[in-house]
Amino acid sequence: MDKGILRIIDANQNRLLEGLRVCEEITRFIILDKRLTLNFKNLRHNVTDLTKKWKIKDIHLLDSRDSLKDIGKPSIKEELKRRNCQDIFFANIQRAKESARVLEEFSKLENKRISAGFKDIRYRLYQIEKNSDSKIRNIRGN
């Protein structure tokens, strides 16, 4: 597989898992919502299970990684600014949704079932976001 495509897959797998983890931590330690926390945790594990079904080995993803020379690495102002936990949550759930979409598209090159799995993850994220919205907006102390 093309090195550029491997880099896209690697970056978006990492971004998706990281975004889910940040949201999970907010629902676990700030909102204290067991159900939402479990939803994020299960989704994170589903992503891991789905990526294992690819024929792409982790070593190939690692070999393709070039974080030091990544032209997209510099942050834009909006990425460096967070006013409160709500901003952190919504930035990370958005990041996760976008990464799920990228993985859905690029997995079509290898396996349509894996692509359907990422589509399912993306739609589950939409629902979890909706279920989280009122609780996130009501976080006190922000």
C-alpha positions, 0 to 999 in steps of 0.5 A: 500500500502507498506510504501516503495512504498508510500515513493517513490511516495511521494518523486517523487511527491515532486521532480517533482513539485519542479523541475518544479517550479525551471524551471518555475521561470527561464523562468519567471524571467530570460528568461522572456518567457511567453509561456515557463513559462505558459508551466511549470506552466500548467505542474505543475498543470497537475501533481497536478491534476493527483496525486489527481486522485490516491486513495492514500490520502495525509495523507498516503504519509505524514505518510510514509515520514521519511525525517530525516532517508532518506538514500538518503538525503546526497548530492553528490558533483555534486548536491552541485555545480552549476556554473550558471542558465543554470546548475540550469535549466538543473539539475532541468528539468532532476530531473523532467523527472526522477521523472515523469518516477518513478511515471509512473512506480509505478502508474502502480501498482494502475491505468494504466490511471494515469501511461499513464498520467505520461508518457504524462507528461514525453514526454511533458517535453522532448518537453519543454526542447527542446523548452527551450534549445536555450533560456537557453543557451543564458542567459547572465551574467552567 
